[in-house]
Amino acid sequence: MPDGATPFVLDVKDLKTVFKTRRGEVHAVNNVSFHLEPGELLGVVGESGSGKSVTMMSLIGLLPMPPAEVRNGTVMFEGQDLLTATDEQLRAIRGARIGMIFQDPMTSLNPVFNVGYQIMEPLRKHMGLNKAQARDRAVELLDLVGIPDSRRRLEDYPHQFSGGMRQRVMIAIALACDPKVLIADEPTTALDVTIQAQILELIKDLRQKLGMAIVWITHDLGVIAGIADRVMVMYGGQVVEQAPVRELFANPQHPYTRMLLETVPSVTRDRVKRLQVIEGQPPILARPPDSCPFNARCPHAFDRCRSENPLRTPVGPKHDAACFWSAATGGPRDV
């Protein structure tokens, strides 16, 4: 194996990102470490403001700098640390070896260019195709993502597509150069449940056909249960738990994970019982964490949780959690 290479397609260690504001610094990502295996689908979950999207955008240099600053960490991809790569090197990787599907296709697609131009652009830039070759490949991509009459629709503009179709166009752009890694940032959040199901099936099929690794960011634990191999739970800019998907749902170790699962509506749950909520607010990340970020909302917090930030420790095979209570009690076993 070459120097700097890892057995993982993506290997992130101790990533730290801050934003500089007039009121001081916001510590948005704090020492995040994770890996992605070839062909794996990693689900990243957590409420808004937990650092999911900022973490992934930090990896490939999509944050505006300033105000953002990546202060620490390594991001190894194909033997190269992306955090030390030049802008030119990152531009060669983004859209080619690492694709990204953004959350809102209406604002991510350029309204003044037809979708054909927007699909063909990375093909001509990264793969060196001429206009005719890029056009043929764009037709293949629209066919791949299930858009009918694809050659004619290359001439259409984003406003002429429905929300689900625009998302399919975004997927086509992300897949244009056959990336090794696809980052999907809540790609089904704005879609109705029928279109959401179609997009999920599409991603499953494309993953099997292309063999790419996927990072799927979402709030929806139901989606994660159906598509992920492994789940990473984030809170307060940190990873608080990660485990294989079946293990996480059967045996959540961190109180935050446990409470997230309890907020999911269930058809088998007593309908008289009120839907569970997590009381309180996410932490204000105005300084580096010196305590457990969840301690103010956690029913199991004790003195150590308020004075020390727990490290992730193994709690089972391929399962770790950052929780003093779980480590002290052996973890919950009744979920």
C-alpha positions as CSV (number, residue, x, y, z in Angstrom):
1,M,0.0,0.0,0.0
2,P,1.5,3.4,-0.9
3,D,2.6,5.8,1.8
4,G,-0.3,7.7,3.3
5,A,-2.8,5.3,1.8
6,T,-5.4,3.6,4.0
7,P,-7.7,0.6,3.5
8,F,-10.6,3.1,3.5
9,V,-11.8,5.0,0.5
10,L,-12.1,8.1,2.9
11,D,-10.3,8.4,6.3
12,V,-11.0,11.5,8.4
13,K,-9.1,12.1,11.6
14,D,-9.5,14.9,14.2
15,L,-11.3,17.4,11.9
16,K,-11.8,20.8,13.5
17,T,-13.6,23.7,11.8
18,V,-14.4,27.1,13.2
19,F,-16.3,30.2,11.9
20,K,-15.0,33.7,12.8
21,T,-17.9,36.1,13.5
22,R,-18.1,39.6,14.9
23,R,-19.2,38.0,18.2
24,G,-16.3,35.6,18.3
25,E,-15.6,32.1,17.0
26,V,-18.2,29.4,16.5
27,H,-16.6,25.9,16.9
28,A,-18.8,24.1,14.4
29,V,-16.8,20.9,14.0
30,N,-14.8,19.5,16.9
31,N,-12.3,16.7,16.4
32,V,-14.5,14.6,14.2
33,S,-13.1,11.2,13.1
34,F,-14.7,8.6,10.8
35,H,-13.9,6.4,7.9
36,L,-15.7,5.2,4.8
37,E,-15.2,1.7,3.4
38,P,-15.4,0.9,-0.4
39,G,-19.0,0.5,-1.4
40,E,-20.3,1.3,2.0
41,L,-23.3,3.6,2.7
42,L,-22.6,5.7,5.9
43,G,-25.6,7.5,7.4
44,V,-25.0,10.7,9.2
45,V,-27.8,11.8,11.5
46,G,-28.4,14.5,14.1
47,E,-30.7,17.6,14.5
48,S,-30.1,20.9,12.7
49,G,-26.9,22.6,13.8
50,S,-25.1,19.4,14.8
51,G,-22.3,19.8,12.3
52,K,-23.3,17.3,9.6
53,S,-23.2,19.4,6.5
54,V,-20.3,21.6,7.7
55,T,-18.2,18.5,8.3
56,M,-18.7,17.2,4.8
57,M,-18.2,20.6,3.2
58,S,-15.0,20.9,5.2
59,L,-13.6,17.7,3.6
60,I,-13.7,19.0,0.0
61,G,-13.1,22.7,0.5
62,L,-16.6,24.0,-0.1
63,L,-16.8,26.4,2.9
64,P,-16.0,30.1,2.3
65,M,-12.7,30.9,3.9
66,P,-13.0,33.3,5.7
67,P,-15.2,33.2,7.7
68,A,-14.6,29.4,7.9
69,E,-11.2,28.0,8.9
70,V,-10.2,24.3,9.1
71,R,-7.8,24.3,12.0
72,N,-6.9,20.7,12.4
73,G,-7.2,17.2,11.0
74,T,-6.4,15.0,8.1
75,V,-8.7,13.8,5.3
76,M,-7.1,11.0,3.4
77,F,-8.5,10.2,-0.1
78,E,-6.6,8.1,-2.6
79,G,-3.4,8.6,-0.6
80,Q,-3.7,12.4,-0.6
81,D,-4.6,14.7,2.3
82,L,-7.4,16.9,1.0
83,L,-6.8,19.5,3.7
84,T,-3.3,20.2,2.3
85,A,-4.4,20.0,-1.4
86,T,-4.2,23.2,-3.5
87,D,-7.4,24.8,-4.9
88,E,-6.5,23.4,-8.3
89,Q,-6.1,19.9,-6.9
90,L,-9.4,20.1,-5.1
91,R,-11.2,21.3,-8.2
92,A,-9.9,18.3,-10.0
93,I,-11.2,16.0,-7.3
94,R,-14.6,17.6,-6.7
95,G,-17.2,16.5,-9.3
96,A,-14.8,13.9,-10.6
97,R,-13.7,11.5,-7.8
98,I,-16.0,12.9,-5.1
99,G,-19.5,13.9,-6.1
100,M,-22.0,15.8,-4.0
101,I,-25.8,16.1,-4.1
102,F,-27.0,19.3,-2.4
103,Q,-30.1,19.7,-0.3
104,D,-32.1,22.1,-2.5
105,P,-31.9,21.4,-6.3
106,M,-33.7,24.6,-7.2
107,T,-31.0,26.8,-5.7
108,S,-28.2,24.4,-6.6
109,L,-29.0,24.3,-10.3
110,N,-28.2,27.5,-12.3
111,P,-31.5,28.9,-13.6
112,V,-29.9,30.6,-16.7
113,F,-28.4,27.4,-18.2
114,N,-30.2,24.4,-19.5
115,V,-29.7,21.1,-17.7
116,G,-27.8,19.7,-20.6
117,Y,-25.1,22.4,-20.2
118,Q,-24.9,21.8,-16.5
119,I,-24.5,18.0,-16.9
120,M,-22.0,18.4,-19.7
121,E,-19.7,20.9,-18.0
122,P,-18.0,18.4,-15.6
123,L,-17.8,15.8,-18.3
124,R,-15.8,18.3,-20.6
125,K,-13.7,19.7,-17.7
126,H,-12.8,16.5,-15.9
127,M,-13.0,13.8,-18.5
128,G,-11.9,15.7,-21.6
129,L,-14.9,14.8,-23.7
130,N,-15.8,16.9,-26.7
131,K,-19.2,18.4,-27.0
132,A,-20.8,15.5,-28.9
133,Q,-19.4,12.9,-26.6
134,A,-20.5,14.9,-23.5
135,R,-24.0,15.3,-24.9
136,D,-24.3,11.5,-25.5
137,R,-23.0,10.8,-22.0
138,A,-25.5,13.4,-20.6
139,V,-28.3,11.5,-22.3
140,E,-27.1,8.3,-20.8
141,L,-27.0,9.9,-17.3
142,L,-30.6,11.2,-17.6
143,D,-31.7,7.8,-18.7
144,L,-29.8,6.3,-15.7
145,V,-31.7,8.5,-13.2
146,G,-35.1,7.8,-14.8
147,I,-35.9,11.0,-16.8
148,P,-37.9,10.1,-19.9
149,D,-37.3,11.6,-23.3
150,S,-33.8,12.5,-22.1
151,R,-32.3,13.9,-25.3
152,R,-35.0,16.5,-25.7
153,R,-35.0,17.4,-22.0
154,L,-31.4,18.4,-22.1
155,E,-32.6,21.6,-23.7
156,D,-35.0,22.4,-20.7
157,Y,-34.2,24.7,-17.9
158,P,-34.5,23.9,-14.2
159,H,-37.8,25.7,-13.7
160,Q,-39.3,23.3,-16.3
161,F,-38.7,20.3,-14.1
162,S,-40.6,19.2,-11.0
163,G,-38.8,19.0,-7.6
164,G,-38.2,15.3,-7.9
165,M,-37.0,15.6,-11.5
166,R,-34.6,18.5,-10.5
167,Q,-33.2,16.2,-7.8
168,R,-32.7,13.5,-10.4
169,V,-30.8,16.0,-12.5
170,M,-28.6,16.9,-9.4
171,I,-27.9,13.1,-9.0
172,A,-27.0,12.9,-12.7
173,I,-24.5,15.8,-12.3
174,A,-23.0,14.2,-9.2
175,L,-22.6,10.8,-11.0
176,A,-21.3,12.3,-14.3
177,C,-17.7,11.3,-13.8
178,D,-18.2,8.0,-12.0
179,P,-17.1,9.2,-8.5
180,K,-15.6,6.8,-5.9
181,V,-17.5,8.7,-3.1
182,L,-20.9,10.4,-3.3
183,I,-21.9,12.8,-0.5
184,A,-25.7,13.2,-0.4
185,D,-26.8,16.2,1.8
186,E,-30.4,15.6,2.8
187,P,-31.3,15.0,-0.9
188,T,-35.0,14.0,-0.2
189,T,-35.9,16.5,2.5
190,A,-37.9,18.8,0.3
191,L,-39.7,16.0,-1.6
192,D,-43.0,14.4,-1.0
193,V,-43.0,10.8,0.3
194,T,-43.7,9.2,-3.1
195,I,-40.9,11.0,-4.9
196,Q,-38.7,10.4,-1.8
197,A,-39.2,6.6,-2.2
198,Q,-38.3,6.8,-5.9
199,I,-35.1,8.7,-5.1
200,L,-34.1,6.1,-2.4
201,E,-34.7,3.2,-4.8
202,L,-32.7,5.0,-7.5
203,I,-29.7,5.5,-5.1
204,K,-29.9,1.8,-4.1
205,D,-29.8,0.7,-7.7
206,L,-27.0,3.1,-8.7
207,R,-24.9,2.0,-5.7
208,Q,-25.2,-1.6,-6.9
209,K,-24.4,-0.7,-10.5
210,L,-21.5,1.6,-9.8
211,G,-20.1,0.3,-6.6
212,M,-19.5,3.7,-5.1
213,A,-19.3,4.6,-1.4
214,I,-22.0,7.0,-0.1
215,V,-22.3,9.4,2.8
216,W,-26.0,10.1,3.4
217,I,-26.8,13.1,5.6
218,T,-30.4,13.2,7.0
219,H,-32.7,13.9,9.8
220,D,-34.9,10.9,8.9
221,L,-34.0,7.8,10.9
222,G,-36.5,5.8,8.9
223,V,-34.5,6.5,5.7
224,I,-31.3,5.5,7.5
225,A,-32.8,2.2,8.7
226,G,-33.7,1.2,5.1
227,I,-30.5,2.1,3.2
228,A,-27.4,2.5,5.5
229,D,-24.8,0.0,6.5
230,R,-23.4,2.0,9.3
231,V,-24.7,5.1,11.2
232,M,-22.8,8.1,12.7
233,V,-24.7,10.2,15.1
234,M,-23.6,13.9,15.6
235,Y,-24.4,16.4,18.2
236,G,-22.8,19.7,19.1
237,G,-20.2,19.4,16.3
238,Q,-19.0,16.0,17.5
239,V,-19.6,12.4,16.8
240,V,-21.3,11.0,19.9
241,E,-22.0,7.4,18.6
242,Q,-21.3,5.2,15.6
243,A,-22.3,1.6,14.9
244,P,-23.7,-0.8,12.2
245,V,-27.3,0.2,11.5
246,R,-28.9,-2.9,13.1
247,E,-26.8,-2.6,16.2
248,L,-27.6,1.1,16.6
249,F,-31.3,0.6,16.4
250,A,-31.3,-2.4,18.6
251,N,-28.8,-1.2,21.2
252,P,-28.3,2.6,21.2
253,Q,-25.6,3.5,23.8
254,H,-25.6,7.3,23.9
255,P,-28.6,9.0,25.6
256,Y,-29.0,11.4,22.6
257,T,-29.2,8.5,20.2
258,R,-31.7,6.8,22.5
259,M,-33.9,9.9,22.7
260,L,-33.7,10.5,18.9
261,L,-35.1,7.0,18.3
262,E,-37.9,7.6,20.8
263,T,-39.0,10.7,18.8
264,V,-39.7,8.6,15.7
265,P,-43.5,8.0,15.3
266,S,-44.5,4.3,15.4
267,V,-47.6,2.5,14.1
268,T,-47.3,0.0,16.9
269,R,-46.9,2.6,19.8
270,D,-49.8,3.4,22.1
271,R,-51.7,6.2,20.3
272,V,-52.8,7.7,23.6
273,K,-49.2,8.3,24.5
274,R,-47.8,11.7,23.4
275,L,-45.0,11.8,20.9
276,Q,-41.7,12.1,22.6
277,V,-39.6,15.3,22.3
278,I,-36.0,16.2,23.4
279,E,-36.4,19.1,25.8
280,G,-34.1,22.1,25.7
281,Q,-31.9,23.6,22.9
282,P,-28.7,22.5,21.1
283,P,-25.5,24.0,22.7
284,I,-24.1,27.4,21.7
285,L,-20.7,26.5,20.2
286,A,-18.9,29.7,21.2
287,R,-15.9,28.0,22.7
288,P,-14.1,24.6,22.4
289,P,-16.1,21.9,24.2
290,D,-14.9,21.3,27.8
291,S,-17.9,19.1,28.8
292,C,-20.3,16.7,27.2
293,P,-22.3,18.8,24.7
294,F,-25.5,17.0,25.6
295,N,-25.2,17.3,29.4
296,A,-27.8,20.2,29.7
297,R,-30.5,18.0,28.0
298,C,-29.5,14.6,29.2
299,P,-31.5,12.9,32.0
300,H,-28.5,10.8,33.0
301,A,-25.9,13.6,33.3
302,F,-23.8,13.7,36.4
303,D,-20.9,15.9,37.6
304,R,-18.2,14.5,35.4
305,C,-20.4,15.1,32.3
306,R,-20.4,18.9,33.2
307,S,-16.6,19.1,33.7
308,E,-15.1,16.8,31.0
309,N,-15.8,16.0,27.4
310,P,-16.0,12.2,27.0
311,L,-14.0,10.5,24.3
312,R,-15.5,7.8,22.0
313,T,-14.8,4.4,23.5
314,P,-15.7,0.9,22.2
315,V,-19.0,-0.5,23.6
316,G,-19.3,-3.4,21.2
317,P,-18.1,-4.8,17.9
318,K,-17.6,-1.9,15.5
319,H,-19.7,0.2,18.0
320,D,-18.4,3.2,20.0
321,A,-20.0,6.0,22.0
322,A,-18.8,9.2,23.7
323,C,-20.7,8.9,27.0
324,F,-19.5,8.6,30.7
325,W,-22.9,7.2,31.7
326,S,-22.9,4.5,29.2
327,A,-19.4,3.5,30.1
328,A,-20.2,3.5,33.8
329,T,-23.4,1.5,33.6
330,G,-22.5,-0.8,30.8
331,G,-25.0,0.9,28.6
332,P,-28.8,0.6,28.1
333,R,-30.0,-2.8,27.1
334,D,-33.8,-2.4,27.1
335,V,-34.4,-0.7,23.8
